[in-house]
Amino acid sequence: MADDFDVIVVGAGMAGSSAAIRLAQGGANVLLAERGAEAGAKNLSGGVLWGHDLDRILPSWWTEMPVERHVIRKRFGFLTADSSVATEFEDPSWRKSPYVAHTVLRARTDAWMAKKAEEAGATVVTSVPVDRLNWEGRRVHGIVQGGETMTAPVTILCDGANSRLSLGTPIRPNERLDWNATELGIKEVYHLDPARIEERFNLGEGEGHAEEWVVGFFPEGIMGGGFLYTNRDTLSVGLILNLGSLYGRKAKSHDLMEQFKLHPTIAARLRGAELVEYGAKLISSGWASRPAAFFGDGWMIAGDAAGFVFSNGLVIQGMNYAVRSGLEAAETALAARSAHDPSAARLAEYEQRLERTSILPDFREFEGLDRIKWNPRFYSAYPQLAAALFHELMTETGAPKATARQALKAARRAAHVSRSTLARDAVDLFFHL
Ligand SMILES: Cc1cc2nc3c(=O)[nH]c(=O)nc-3n(C[C@H](O)[C@H](O)[C@H](O)COP(=O)(O)OP(=O)(O)OC[C@H]3O[C@@H](n4cnc5c(N)ncnc54)[C@H](O)[C@@H]3O)c2cc1C
């Protein structure tokens, strides 16, 4: 019997919609199934979109997509309970069209992407939570939803970090996600008049500011980073928390969010802004959260579902990898369709493509990143050390001036970090960041 579709894509996030657009452009009969009432309704990113891969399917996309602001500046720093140490980066190329990065709100961008998939010829269905993949032995032959089976020779899984459809199957034999390879993202959106945003963050019209912080004052050894991004008339503010360090602790994630927002540096940015939205979502943690395989008979897996998120404190990048992996899966499915061969041997091209793009080389190169990134000293001792050092170097107290070496020694002692530990962590960071 003929299949219902050439390809079924599960999940209309950045990965799924990108795949569906490319497949429809390539002439495939494609179904894009999304559980949310609308594409984007269940999605959440910080979010800075490094979107140049979208050029491949949607030329000049940034002129049409409902993006918020183009980022002209990034700030990165450490927060102690009451101080902050930061460094800032501005680059002239970031100010020029086509811009390198945009702040986005996913409810808007994902709805737009799904519409583009529809316009390209894909069948897009929302409010359709796919129950499971239709396994025939080790082969996937479409999906099952509400007791109904829809078949396709190839199914592309783009169902996000908490990929329920792959858990407990040959794709991810474990029934549960590994908490140590999963992070929790919490985000709130605050309304603020565009003119006030531009004045407060020293921005021109349409320009955006992005900042990321290592938070050094959470209780009970909880590790996490914070972010704040400017949108057109809102601010996105949130935390990325290490799930393993949250487990079994008394502190709740919303209390941590309150503590972050009450920090003097963050509170000053949010002054007068009004909360309009909040949400939370799991985030994959790169190589450690990869599945057992990226393809098999009749299936491929892309985006967060495949663990393709890179976050090292300086940047959080997942949407770009989602777009690119979705596109590579789509190209592979188009080739399989032409060859009338959806076998694993044919779909192995997907992994070869991931190798040729930066995706797999990037993740392999940064394999040790999680160990470095979640070093507890970054979330307590080092923010204290940085604050003590800069206090000494930048404050006139009437006491004799310390040299940088003396100031570092005093700051190290105040933060209880030995010279050898500091040297070891610095070298580790240098080789893995
Ligand atoms: C707080 C936070 C901040 C972030 N900041 C950034 C950032 O600044 N920059 C960046 O690049 N990345 C950022 N990320 C990561 C980024 O959001 C993800 O990498 C990206 O969304 C992955 O896209 P995706 O399409 O793979 O998955 P998702 O965006 O999660 O989309 C998955 C889709 O599948 C649907 N779905 C799930 N299960 C089913 C089912 N059974 N049936 C049907 N549909 C289903 C979901 O509803 C959803 O629409 C951030 C993430 C978080 C949580």
The ligand as an ORCA input file, in Angstrom:
! r2SCAN-3c Opt
* xyz 0 1
  C      16.108     29.373     28.346
  C      16.739     28.999     27.011
  C      17.585     29.890     26.387
  C      18.131     29.574     25.145
  N      18.872     30.514     24.501
  C      19.299     30.268     23.251
  C      19.937     31.293     22.490
  O      20.072     32.433     22.942
  N      20.369     30.991     21.238
  C      20.210     29.743     20.686
  O      20.610     29.522     19.531
  N      19.614     28.749     21.400
  C      19.147     28.983     22.644
  N      18.502     27.998     23.336
  C      18.424     26.647     22.735
  C      17.363     26.608     21.649
  O      16.128     27.053     22.180
  C      17.200     25.194     21.116
  O      18.456     24.697     20.735
  C      16.268     25.153     19.907
  O      14.987     25.561     20.278
  C      16.203     23.756     19.317
  O      15.254     23.709     18.290
  P      14.508     22.343     17.964
  O      13.662     22.622     16.784
  O      15.482     21.247     17.889
  O      13.628     22.037     19.248
  P      12.452     22.858     19.895
  O      12.592     24.296     19.630
  O      12.357     22.401     21.307
  O      11.166     22.355     19.101
  C      10.635     21.067     19.287
  C       9.207     21.086     18.797
  O       8.676     19.767     18.829
  C       7.360     19.805     19.346
  N       7.078     18.478     19.877
  C       7.676     17.853     20.920
  N       7.156     16.626     21.106
  C       6.211     16.481     20.149
  C       5.316     15.424     19.836
  N       5.330     14.273     20.528
  N       4.467     15.589     18.792
  C       4.459     16.743     18.072
  N       5.286     17.774     18.349
  C       6.155     17.636     19.354
  C       7.417     20.904     20.388
  O       6.130     21.404     20.724
  C       8.281     21.931     19.676
  O       7.529     22.785     18.845
  C      17.906     28.289     24.569
  C      17.068     27.388     25.214
  C      16.468     27.741     26.420
  C      15.532     26.761     27.062
*
